């Protein structure tokens, strides 16, 4: 029989415990507890207690534990109590698993017998080679996925820059057009206003200047016509005679 070192024995025990707990958790066992029993019995070092809700589940849990233990590289465990399914014991050598229905577990209270040193259900820190390889493949698969994201972000930034440039150009064009239109509208208005103000003034001045000579000419023409008329000549003749 091969004798293992203390470190190797602990590693094997931890690996076996993890396999049993995995088998129980896969079939939804309830209230899984692990106890250190090395100081109580030389036959085994751990006792694991779990609850199943039916005989069918106790049998399924026992089969799951058996398969997980064999997959981990250990010998095929012995199974007892599968006939009625109320209490199934899976003997894995250094660890014994008790799968019990609620009434049976409450009645026998194995925790009071073996439970003075509870153990955490921790899995071994070292990963199996297959798991490590799968994690590496998953990491490699995820790495390229980040690059398209960066490319997409760059494309989005370029598109945003182009859109901003076009928008700015359109806005500038609209602003310039509006300013030009306003200026063009204001210029004729001012010119018309100035023309309207200046034109009546100039026209009035010219009209007054034209009318003034007309009046003077009318007076002179009237006097001249009076001198030439026969009545005026008769009056002058009478005046002369009176003076003589």
MISE-549330 format. One record per residue (C-alpha): z, x, y; residue in three letters. Coordinates in Angstrom, 3 decimals. Layout:
@Z:Z&X:X&Y:Y&type:Ala
...
# end
This chain:
@Z:0.000&X:0.000&Y:0.000&type:Unk
@Z:-0.995&X:1.356&Y:3.373&type:Unk
@Z:1.881&X:1.852&Y:5.808&type:Unk
@Z:1.051&X:1.120&Y:9.452&type:Unk
@Z:2.633&X:2.777&Y:12.444&type:Unk
@Z:4.940&X:0.722&Y:14.626&type:Unk
@Z:2.383&X:0.477&Y:17.445&type:Unk
@Z:-0.401&X:-0.583&Y:15.060&type:Unk
@Z:1.897&X:-3.115&Y:13.375&type:Unk
@Z:2.735&X:-4.694&Y:16.749&type:Unk
@Z:-0.933&X:-4.846&Y:17.679&type:Unk
@Z:-1.784&X:-6.563&Y:14.386&type:Unk
@Z:1.085&X:-9.010&Y:14.840&type:Unk
@Z:-0.041&X:-9.878&Y:18.360&type:Unk
@Z:-3.624&X:-10.345&Y:17.200&type:Unk
@Z:-2.552&X:-12.596&Y:14.305&type:Unk
@Z:-0.361&X:-14.687&Y:16.623&type:Unk
@Z:-3.257&X:-15.153&Y:19.055&type:Unk
@Z:-5.553&X:-16.284&Y:16.218&type:Unk
@Z:-3.038&X:-18.886&Y:14.992&type:Unk
@Z:-2.400&X:-20.230&Y:18.489&type:Unk
@Z:-6.164&X:-20.463&Y:19.127&type:Unk
@Z:-6.596&X:-22.473&Y:15.934&type:Unk
@Z:-3.852&X:-24.879&Y:17.011&type:Unk
@Z:-5.143&X:-25.279&Y:20.565&type:Unk
@Z:-8.703&X:-25.950&Y:19.383&type:Unk
@Z:-7.576&X:-29.156&Y:17.640&type:Unk
@Z:-5.220&X:-30.192&Y:20.483&type:Unk
@Z:-1.850&X:-29.485&Y:18.860&type:Unk
@Z:1.128&X:-30.509&Y:21.003&type:Unk
@Z:4.264&X:-28.589&Y:22.034&type:Unk
@Z:3.309&X:-25.238&Y:20.479&type:Unk
@Z:6.285&X:-22.863&Y:20.344&type:Unk
@Z:6.537&X:-19.289&Y:19.021&type:Unk
@Z:9.805&X:-17.645&Y:17.923&type:Unk
@Z:10.708&X:-14.068&Y:16.963&type:Unk
@Z:12.450&X:-14.160&Y:13.560&type:Unk
@Z:12.372&X:-10.449&Y:12.556&type:Unk
@Z:16.133&X:-10.184&Y:12.967&type:Unk
@Z:16.746&X:-13.340&Y:10.862&type:Unk
@Z:14.532&X:-12.772&Y:7.813&type:Unk
@Z:12.770&X:-9.777&Y:6.215&type:Unk
@Z:9.982&X:-12.081&Y:4.916&type:Unk
@Z:8.241&X:-12.833&Y:8.226&type:Unk
@Z:8.458&X:-11.819&Y:11.886&type:Unk
@Z:7.252&X:-14.954&Y:13.688&type:Unk
@Z:7.613&X:-18.706&Y:13.258&type:Unk
@Z:5.218&X:-21.040&Y:15.081&type:Unk
@Z:5.981&X:-24.755&Y:15.354&type:Unk
@Z:3.463&X:-27.377&Y:16.526&type:Unk
@Z:3.197&X:-31.173&Y:16.549&type:Unk
@Z:0.341&X:-33.347&Y:15.273&type:Unk
@Z:0.062&X:-37.073&Y:15.882&type:Unk
@Z:-1.246&X:-38.007&Y:12.419&type:Unk
@Z:-1.730&X:-36.744&Y:8.859&type:Unk
@Z:-5.395&X:-36.298&Y:9.557&type:Unk
@Z:-4.654&X:-34.051&Y:12.532&type:Unk
@Z:-2.107&X:-31.943&Y:10.596&type:Unk
@Z:-4.755&X:-31.208&Y:7.961&type:Unk
@Z:-7.381&X:-30.442&Y:10.600&type:Unk
@Z:-4.965&X:-28.084&Y:12.393&type:Unk
@Z:-4.154&X:-26.264&Y:9.155&type:Unk
@Z:-7.869&X:-25.804&Y:8.414&type:Unk
@Z:-8.517&X:-24.566&Y:11.968&type:Unk
@Z:-5.690&X:-22.007&Y:11.744&type:Unk
@Z:-6.953&X:-20.806&Y:8.373&type:Unk
@Z:-10.478&X:-20.284&Y:9.752&type:Unk
@Z:-9.303&X:-18.467&Y:12.906&type:Unk
@Z:-7.102&X:-16.110&Y:10.885&type:Unk
@Z:-9.956&X:-15.187&Y:8.565&type:Unk
@Z:-12.333&X:-14.711&Y:11.519&type:Unk
@Z:-9.812&X:-12.295&Y:13.062&type:Unk
@Z:-10.066&X:-10.118&Y:9.934&type:Unk
@Z:-6.861&X:-11.088&Y:8.129&type:Unk
@Z:-6.389&X:-12.309&Y:4.563&type:Unk
@Z:-6.814&X:-15.995&Y:3.808&type:Unk
@Z:-3.444&X:-17.723&Y:4.433&type:Unk
@Z:-1.739&X:-20.022&Y:1.957&type:Unk
@Z:-1.447&X:-23.677&Y:2.901&type:Unk
@Z:1.205&X:-26.106&Y:1.598&type:Unk
@Z:1.851&X:-29.819&Y:2.258&type:Unk
@Z:-1.729&X:-31.006&Y:2.747&type:Unk
@Z:-1.258&X:-33.782&Y:0.202&type:Unk
@Z:0.811&X:-36.077&Y:2.426&type:Unk
@Z:0.074&X:-34.395&Y:5.777&type:Unk
@Z:3.507&X:-35.018&Y:7.305&type:Unk
@Z:4.476&X:-31.328&Y:7.282&type:Unk
@Z:1.878&X:-28.643&Y:6.602&type:Unk
@Z:2.924&X:-24.984&Y:6.304&type:Unk
@Z:0.372&X:-22.218&Y:6.874&type:Unk
@Z:1.728&X:-18.909&Y:5.515&type:Unk
@Z:-0.114&X:-16.029&Y:7.185&type:Unk
@Z:2.174&X:-13.267&Y:5.894&type:Unk
@Z:4.092&X:-11.931&Y:8.872&type:Unk
@Z:3.763&X:-15.263&Y:10.685&type:Unk
@Z:4.434&X:-18.762&Y:9.299&type:Unk
@Z:3.074&X:-21.824&Y:11.115&type:Unk
@Z:4.721&X:-25.238&Y:10.724&type:Unk
@Z:2.536&X:-28.215&Y:11.674&type:Unk
@Z:4.671&X:-31.356&Y:11.747&type:Unk
@Z:4.424&X:-34.980&Y:12.770&type:Unk
@Z:6.853&X:-36.022&Y:15.583&type:Unk
@Z:9.442&X:-37.794&Y:13.338&type:Unk
@Z:9.573&X:-34.896&Y:10.852&type:Unk
@Z:9.899&X:-32.289&Y:13.602&type:Unk
@Z:12.668&X:-34.215&Y:15.284&type:Unk
@Z:14.531&X:-34.646&Y:12.019&type:Unk
@Z:14.448&X:-31.034&Y:10.746&type:Unk
@Z:14.792&X:-29.319&Y:14.156&type:Unk
@Z:13.359&X:-25.923&Y:13.186&type:Unk
@Z:13.909&X:-24.733&Y:16.741&type:Unk
@Z:17.652&X:-24.757&Y:16.120&type:Unk
@Z:17.228&X:-22.567&Y:13.028&type:Unk
@Z:14.636&X:-20.033&Y:14.199&type:Unk
@Z:14.460&X:-20.548&Y:17.958&type:Unk
@Z:17.042&X:-18.180&Y:19.439&type:Unk
@Z:14.261&X:-15.734&Y:20.535&type:Unk
@Z:11.263&X:-17.611&Y:21.944&type:Unk
@Z:8.049&X:-15.617&Y:22.426&type:Unk
@Z:5.337&X:-16.258&Y:24.995&type:Unk
@Z:1.997&X:-17.398&Y:23.643&type:Unk
@Z:0.222&X:-14.427&Y:25.192&type:Unk
@Z:-3.079&X:-13.240&Y:23.807&type:Unk
@Z:-3.706&X:-9.517&Y:23.211&type:Unk
@Z:-4.791&X:-7.603&Y:26.299&type:Unk
@Z:-7.630&X:-5.721&Y:24.597&type:Unk
@Z:-10.819&X:-7.699&Y:24.254&type:Unk
@Z:-12.912&X:-7.607&Y:21.102&type:Unk
@Z:-16.124&X:-5.601&Y:21.351&type:Unk
@Z:-18.293&X:-8.706&Y:21.063&type:Unk
@Z:-16.455&X:-10.447&Y:23.892&type:Unk
@Z:-16.732&X:-7.390&Y:26.143&type:Unk
@Z:-20.461&X:-7.184&Y:25.449&type:Unk
@Z:-20.893&X:-10.872&Y:26.257&type:Unk
@Z:-19.001&X:-10.431&Y:29.533&type:Unk
@Z:-21.246&X:-7.478&Y:30.428&type:Unk
@Z:-24.361&X:-9.525&Y:29.691&type:Unk
@Z:-23.006&X:-12.375&Y:31.791&type:Unk
@Z:-22.326&X:-9.973&Y:34.675&type:Unk
@Z:-25.877&X:-8.567&Y:34.428&type:Unk
@Z:-27.268&X:-12.082&Y:34.371&type:Unk
@Z:-25.322&X:-13.017&Y:37.488&type:Unk
@Z:-26.313&X:-9.894&Y:39.460&type:Unk
@Z:-30.013&X:-10.762&Y:39.961&type:Unk
@Z:-29.067&X:-14.264&Y:40.989&type:Unk
@Z:-27.532&X:-12.912&Y:44.202&type:Unk
@Z:-30.769&X:-11.239&Y:45.383&type:Unk
@Z:-32.823&X:-14.409&Y:45.783&type:Unk
@Z:-29.972&X:-15.808&Y:47.806&type:Unk
@Z:-30.167&X:-12.846&Y:50.193&type:Unk
@Z:-33.954&X:-13.236&Y:50.384&type:Unk
@Z:-33.570&X:-16.930&Y:51.116&type:Unk
@Z:-31.082&X:-16.172&Y:53.887&type:Unk
@Z:-33.503&X:-13.650&Y:55.450&type:Unk
@Z:-36.348&X:-16.184&Y:55.256&type:Unk
@Z:-34.143&X:-18.801&Y:56.879&type:Unk
@Z:-33.258&X:-16.389&Y:59.689&type:Unk
@Z:-36.955&X:-15.572&Y:60.296&type:Unk
@Z:-37.861&X:-19.250&Y:60.331&type:Unk
@Z:-35.021&X:-19.969&Y:62.757&type:Unk
@Z:-36.194&X:-17.129&Y:65.033&type:Unk
@Z:-39.771&X:-18.431&Y:65.024&type:Unk
@Z:-38.631&X:-21.967&Y:65.697&type:Unk
@Z:-36.431&X:-20.778&Y:68.568&type:Unk
@Z:-39.333&X:-18.807&Y:70.100&type:Unk
@Z:-41.709&X:-21.778&Y:69.861&type:Unk
@Z:-39.116&X:-24.122&Y:71.318&type:Unk
@Z:-38.430&X:-21.745&Y:74.220&type:Unk
@Z:-42.165&X:-21.415&Y:74.931&type:Unk
@Z:-42.664&X:-25.197&Y:74.888&type:Unk
@Z:-39.644&X:-25.719&Y:77.143&type:Unk
@Z:-40.888&X:-23.080&Y:79.630&type:Unk
@Z:-44.356&X:-24.655&Y:79.666&type:Unk
@Z:-42.938&X:-28.127&Y:80.281&type:Unk
@Z:-40.661&X:-26.838&Y:83.055&type:Unk
@Z:-43.540&X:-25.022&Y:84.773&type:Unk
@Z:-45.765&X:-28.105&Y:84.551&type:Unk
@Z:-43.061&X:-30.333&Y:86.014&type:Unk
@Z:-42.369&X:-27.872&Y:88.857&type:Unk
@Z:-46.083&X:-27.579&Y:89.673&type:Unk
@Z:-46.514&X:-31.356&Y:89.646&type:Unk
@Z:-43.537&X:-31.836&Y:91.953&type:Unk
@Z:-44.799&X:-29.157&Y:94.340&type:Unk
@Z:-48.285&X:-30.677&Y:94.339&type:Unk
@Z:-46.855&X:-34.108&Y:95.034&type:Unk
@Z:-44.610&X:-32.871&Y:97.845&type:Unk
@Z:-47.362&X:-30.871&Y:99.610&type:Unk
@Z:-49.765&X:-33.801&Y:100.256&type:Unk
@Z:-46.867&X:-35.969&Y:101.326&type:Unk
@Z:-45.709&X:-33.416&Y:103.894&type:Unk
@Z:-49.258&X:-32.821&Y:105.110&type:Unk
@Z:-49.882&X:-36.545&Y:105.453&type:Unk
@Z:-46.624&X:-36.987&Y:107.311&type:Unk
@Z:-47.406&X:-34.154&Y:109.703&type:Unk
@Z:-50.955&X:-35.441&Y:110.209&type:Unk
@Z:-49.680&X:-38.965&Y:110.789&type:Unk
@Z:-47.223&X:-37.693&Y:113.382&type:Unk
@Z:-49.683&X:-35.425&Y:115.161&type:Unk
@Z:-52.713&X:-37.746&Y:115.092&type:Unk
@Z:-51.240&X:-40.724&Y:116.990&type:Unk
@Z:-49.853&X:-38.398&Y:119.651&type:Unk
@Z:-53.128&X:-36.606&Y:120.186&type:Unk
@Z:-55.114&X:-39.880&Y:120.109&type:Unk
@Z:-52.804&X:-41.493&Y:122.640&type:Unk
@Z:-53.095&X:-38.523&Y:124.957&type:Unk
@Z:-56.853&X:-38.480&Y:124.718&type:Unk
@Z:-57.055&X:-42.252&Y:125.283&type:Unk
@Z:-54.889&X:-42.021&Y:128.414&type:Unk
@Z:-57.002&X:-39.179&Y:129.786&type:Unk
@Z:-60.159&X:-41.156&Y:129.149&type:Unk
@Z:-58.835&X:-44.308&Y:130.752&type:Unk
@Z:-57.697&X:-42.635&Y:133.988&type:Unk
@Z:-61.198&X:-41.666&Y:135.260&type:Unk
@Z:-62.475&X:-45.085&Y:134.311&type:Unk
@Z:-59.959&X:-46.698&Y:136.673&type:Unk
@Z:-60.877&X:-44.314&Y:139.552&type:Unk
@Z:-64.538&X:-44.912&Y:139.064&type:Unk
@Z:-63.976&X:-48.657&Y:139.048&type:Unk
@Z:-62.184&X:-48.508&Y:142.439&type:Unk
@Z:-64.863&X:-46.368&Y:144.006&type:Unk
@Z:-67.630&X:-48.554&Y:142.626&type:Unk
@Z:-65.910&X:-51.697&Y:143.953&type:Unk
@Z:-65.645&X:-50.207&Y:147.481&type:Unk
@Z:-69.240&X:-49.127&Y:147.443&type:Unk
@Z:-70.376&X:-52.553&Y:146.312&type:Unk
@Z:-68.325&X:-54.180&Y:149.079&type:Unk
@Z:-69.987&X:-52.011&Y:151.693&type:Unk
@Z:-73.426&X:-52.970&Y:150.490&type:Unk
@Z:-72.814&X:-56.721&Y:150.319&type:Unk
@Z:-74.297&X:-59.034&Y:153.188&type:Unk
@Z:-70.917&X:-60.452&Y:154.024&type:Unk
@Z:-69.537&X:-57.089&Y:154.756&type:Unk
@Z:-72.536&X:-56.264&Y:156.917&type:Unk
@Z:-72.073&X:-59.519&Y:158.905&type:Unk
@Z:-68.412&X:-58.727&Y:159.496&type:Unk
@Z:-69.267&X:-55.256&Y:160.773&type:Unk
@Z:-71.923&X:-56.689&Y:163.109&type:Unk
@Z:-69.458&X:-59.291&Y:164.519&type:Unk
@Z:-66.917&X:-56.615&Y:165.078&type:Unk
@Z:-69.325&X:-54.475&Y:166.980&type:Unk
@Z:-70.372&X:-57.362&Y:169.228&type:Unk
@Z:-66.828&X:-58.239&Y:170.007&type:Unk
@Z:-66.170&X:-54.697&Y:171.075&type:Unk
@Z:-69.191&X:-54.650&Y:173.390&type:Unk
# end
